[in-house]
Amino acid sequence: GLIENLMNGIDTLLDNQIVIAPNPISNTGHILLNEANMTASRTLEIKTINGSLIKKYRLTAPDLSFNVLGLPAAIYVYTLYSDDPSARVFRGKLIVR
């Protein structure tokens, strides 16, 4: 799968790139970042497409994993950010099934 390929170096993440796998997701998701972007902790916010906050996770490197059990099947918008104000903020779509 994608995670194994990335871990084995078959695919490489470019600078400032993020991958959430799997997507669509049904239980546990994993966030893969280029190591240049790794910090001690990150916050992941999952919102509806209308902007309502559904879930907020505090993630600690290197295990940037999260669980979506209990979330209704839908398309959500995620924001991943660090406490470091100079770090990049990542946004994208997350499909929960």
N, C-alpha and C positions, 0 to 999 in steps of 0.2 A: 503494500500500500504506500500511500504518499509519505506517511511518517517514516516508515522503514527506509524508503528511497532517500529521503532527506538525511536521515541519520547515517546512511551508508555513503553519502556523498554523491549519489547518482544524479540527483538534482541539487542545485545549490541555490540558496536564497541570495538575492542581490542585496546591496546596501539599502537600508530603509524599507525592506520588504517584510510582510507578515503573511503567514498562512495559518488559517484555522482549519483543523482537520478532525474528524470528517465534517463536511458541509455539503449536504444536509446532515444534521446531527440528531440522535435520538436519546443519548444519555451523557456520555463523557466526551468533552472536546479538549483538544490540545492546541496550544498556541506555539507556533514556531517563529522565532525571530532570528535575524542575522545577529551573530554574537556582538557586533559593534553596538547593537541596541539593547543589550542585556543590562538590566539594573537589578538591584536587590528585590524590588517589589514593583508591582503594577496593579492598576485598578481596571477592571473590565466592567463596563456598564452595558446592559442589554435593555433596549427600549423598543416600544412598538413603533411602527412606521409613522405614527402620529406624534412621537416624541415622549410618550409616558414611560417613566422608568419602571421596568419590570423586576430587574435583578441587578445586584451590584456584588462583585466578587473582589476580594483582595488576594492577589496571586503573588507567590514568592518564587523567584528563580532558584534553581533551573526548572522546576516542575510547574510550568504554566498551564495547569489543567483546571477544568471547571465542569460542573454537572448541571444539566438542564432538565433533570427529571422533575416532573410536576408542571413544567411550562407547557401551555397549550401549543399544538402544532400551528405554526404561523411563520411569516417572514418578519424578522426583527432587524434592528440596526444596532451594531455594536460600536463602542468607543473604548479603546485601550490606551491608557496613559500612565505616566510615571510621576512620582513626586518631584522629579528633576524638571524644573520649568524649561530647560533647554532641550529636553528630549522630545522626539517627534510624537504626535498624537496620531493613532491609527483609527480609521473608521471603515466600516464595510457592512455587508448584509450577511445575516446568519439565518439559515433555514432550520427550524426545529420541526421534526416530524414525529 
